[in-house]
Amino acid sequence: SAILKTALILELKGRDNEALTYYKNAKDTNNPAGFIALANYLLRKNEYDKAIGVLDEAIKSIPKNIDAMELKGRVYLLERRYKESIIIFEEIKAINPEKGLQLLITTYVAMQDYKSALKELEDRLKLNPDRIDLMAEVSRVYVLMKDTQKAIENAKKIISKRPDSANGYMVLSIIHESQGDLKTAID
């Protein structure tokens, strides 16, 4: 919208007070983009609590606003407020299982709670055991856990399910590379 473009131009010119006014005007239209733009502006100014307040307003105004929910969860993640982040991402998962799963995995890995990450992935794999992308993510988590053997076993499962796909071989190569075994990774 014109309001957001003007706000951005003013911000780029260093006219922050005027930019803030335009961002607030954009939010007041109750357009989801206006809320997100104002929250992002506040985040750029390191005003995390104010940004959370704007996102809370967005979610209250437009329930199930996944963009606002995701940004709020990411702010919590940035601040290492993992429990709050998980609560938000669980709500997203109830609305959009794929997006929620990705966000939860990111959070659990940031927390180094690899067992919870694996549980989320394994639960999803039970619903669709042929999901190569999820199997590859399981291998990545095993690498982070420094459980190379399980990572390799999982990569070999990918290869056995789809021998004509490069995915399993790429995962196996990444595992060997992470171990410093470049010769095997290249082979």
N, C-alpha and C positions, 0 to 999 in steps of 0.2 A: 504494500500500500504506500501511498505518497507520504503518509505520516512517518512510517518506518524508514523510508528512504531519506527523508529530511533529517530524522533523528540520527541516522548513521553518518550522514554528511557533516552534521554539526559536531558529532563525536570525533570524527576524523580531523576536523578543523580545531579540535581542542576546546570547543565551546560546550563544556560538560553540563552546565546548568540548563542551557537551552535544550541540549540533547535529552537530558533527563525529563524535561517537561514534555517533549514530543513522545518519548518512550511511554511515559505515564498516560498521555492522551491515547496512544495506541492500545494500551492495556484497557483503558476505560471503554473502548468499543466492544469489549467482551469477545473479541476475536482471539482464538487460541494463540495465533502468531504474535499478537501484542503482548500477551503475558510472557511468552517465551523470550521475546526480544528484550523486554524490561529485565527479566531475570538474568539473562546473559549479560546485559549491560552491567548490572549490579555485581555479577560474578567477576567481570573484568576489572571492576573497581574494588575487588576483594571484600565486598559487603555480603558475605554468605548468609547471614541471618535475614537480611532484608530480601535477598533472592528467595530464600525458603518461604518467607511470608508471601511473596508474590505468587510462588508456585502453589502454596496452600490455597490462595484465593482462586487461582486458575482451576484447581481440582474441585474446589467447592462450587465454583460457578459452572464448570463443565465436568461432571463426574465421568470417570473412566477416560480422562484426558491422558492418554498414554505418554505423549510427549512431555507434558508437565510432570507426570509421575516419574518418568525415566530421568529427567534432568534433576529432580529433587533427590532421587536415589543416588545419582552420580555425585551430587554435591556431598551427600552424606558419605559416600565412598571416598571422595577426595579428602574429607575431614577425618577419615578413619572411624566414622560412626557406623560401624558395620551392622550392628543389630537393626538400626533404623533403615539402613539400606536394604537389608534382607526383607524386612516387613514390606517395604514399597515394592520390591521386585517380586515378592510372592503375590502381591495384588495384581501386578502386571501379568504374571504367569497365569492367573485365573482368567484374565481377559484375552491374552495372546500368549499361549504356551511357548511358542518358539522364542519370542523376544524375551519373555520372562526367564526362560532357561538360560539363554546367553548371558543375561545380566547377573543371574545367580551364580553361574560358573565363574564369571569375572570376579565377583565379590568373594566367593570362597577361595579362589586362587590368591587374591590380594591378601586375604586373611591367613593364607597358608593352611586352610582347613580343607586339605585335599580329600579327606574321607567324605565330607559332605558334597564336594564337587563330584566325586565318583558316584555317590548315591543318586544324585540328581540325574547324571548321565545314564546310569544303569537302569533307573526307573523309566526313563524315556526310551531306552533301547528295548525294554520289555514290550513296549507298545509297538515298536517297529525295529525288529532285530537286524534288518538289512541296511540301516542308516550308516553308511560309511563315514560320513562327516562326524557323527557322534562317536563312532569307534575310534576315529583318528584323535578326537578330543580326549577320549579315555587314555590313549597312548601318551598324549602330551602331559596329562595329569600324572601318569605313572613316571614319566621322565622327571617331572618336578619333584616327585616323591623320592627320586633317586632309586626307583625300583625298575631297573633296566630290563630285567628278565620278563616282568609282566608287560612292560611296554612292547618288547619284542614279540612276545606271545600274541598280544593284541594286534600288532601290525601284521603278523603272519595270518591271523584270522581274516583280516581285511583282504590280504592277497588271495587266500583260499576262497573267499566269497566272490571276489571280482579279480581274477588273475589277469584279465585284459585291461584293467584300469591302472593308471599310474599312482593312484592314491596310496595304496598299501606300500608300494615301493618307496614313495616319497617319505612316508611316515618312518619306514625302516631306515632310510638314509638319514633323516633328521635325528633319529635316535643314536645312530652310530656317530654322526657328527658331534652330537652333544657330549659324547664320550671321548672326543678327540681322535676317533678312529676314522680319519678322512679317507684312507684307502678303501676300507669296507663301505663307507658311505657312498663313494663314487662308483664302486662296482655294483 
